[in-house]
Amino acid sequence: MSTRRASAAETVRLALAIAAATASAVAATVLLPSTGLPVAVHSVVVVGCAVVSGMLVAGPSRFARIAEFLPGK
């Protein structure tokens, strides 16, 4: 595989991981009010859903590279 193709494939994988994390966070935000969980727990569950889905799509090593861009580091 050429360097250009490998770079493009890596970019697509990271974009898919970001899209999966965003989609799961949005889905959790929409579905959580009907679960009966306390409102204080909602933000923790939303972040947890985003992290788990991003790791499942990209793998732990790639997701760790994405996490470097998050605020608070």
KAQUILIN-V813154 format. One line per field, one symbol per residue. psi: psi as a letter, one per 40 degrees, with the letter a starting at -180 (. if undefined). burial: b if it has 16 or more other ideal C-beta (glycine too) atoms within 10 Angstrom, else e. A space follows every 50 residues. Layout:
# KAQUILIN-V813154
psi=???
burial=???
This chain:
# KAQUILIN-V813154
psi=hidddddddddddddddddddddddddddddddedeiiddeddddddddd ddddddddidddddddddeiie.
burial=eeeeeeeeeeeeebeebbebbeebbeebeeebeeeeeeeeeeeebbeebb eebbbebbeeebbeeeeeeeeee
